[in-house]
């Protein structure tokens, strides 16, 4: 028999957690919470992508600088 495991939790444990969340927040509040979590995850992902692109740009600038310096050095050596 296969069990659904998510973070080492079985189906019954996940159901119990969902039931507790439903009792604490109510059925009307859960969509609002999910929407807020989605927005937060989107902002986090956008921030990560922004940082990643800045690092890529900086590394390409550094590699261009290194290439130009090595070209100048090789021309001086000739």
C-alpha positions in Angstrom: 0.0 0.0 0.0 1.5 3.4 -1.1 1.3 6.3 1.3 1.3 9.9 0.3 4.3 11.4 2.0 4.9 15.1 2.1 7.7 16.3 4.4 7.5 12.8 6.0 3.7 13.3 6.8 1.1 10.8 5.9 -2.3 11.5 4.4 -4.1 11.4 7.8 -1.6 13.8 9.4 -2.0 16.2 6.5 -5.8 16.0 6.8 -5.6 16.7 10.6 -3.4 19.8 9.9 -5.9 21.0 7.3 -8.7 20.5 9.8 -6.9 22.5 12.5 -6.2 25.3 10.1 -9.9 25.3 9.1 -11.0 25.5 12.7 -8.5 28.3 13.6 -9.1 30.5 10.6 -12.6 29.6 9.3 -13.6 28.9 5.7 -13.9 32.6 4.8 -10.4 33.6 5.9 -8.5 30.7 4.3 -8.7 32.2 0.7 -7.4 35.5 2.0 -4.5 33.7 3.7 -3.7 31.8 0.6 -3.8 34.9 -1.5 -1.4 36.7 1.0 1.0 33.7 0.9 0.9 33.7 -2.9 1.8 37.4 -3.0 4.6 36.9 -0.5 6.0 34.0 -2.5 5.8 36.0 -5.7 7.6 39.0 -4.1 10.3 36.6 -2.7 10.7 35.0 -6.1 11.0 38.4 -7.9 13.6 39.5 -5.3 15.6 36.4 -5.9 15.4 36.8 -9.7 16.5 40.5 -9.3 19.5 39.5 -7.2 20.4 36.7 -9.6 20.3 39.1 -12.6 22.5 41.7 -10.7 25.0 39.0 -9.9 25.0 37.8 -13.6 25.5 41.4 -14.8 28.3 42.0 -12.3 30.1 38.8 -13.3 29.8 39.6 -17.0 31.3 43.1 -16.3 34.1 41.5 -14.4 34.8 39.0 -17.1 34.8 41.7 -19.8 37.3 43.7 -17.7 39.5 40.7 -17.3 39.4 40.0 -21.0 40.3 43.5 -21.9 43.2 43.5 -19.5 44.5 40.2 -20.8 44.2 41.5 -24.4 46.2 44.6 -23.5 48.8 42.5 -21.8 49.1 40.2 -24.7 49.5 43.1 -27.1 52.2 44.6 -24.9 54.1 41.3 -24.9 54.1 41.3 -28.7 
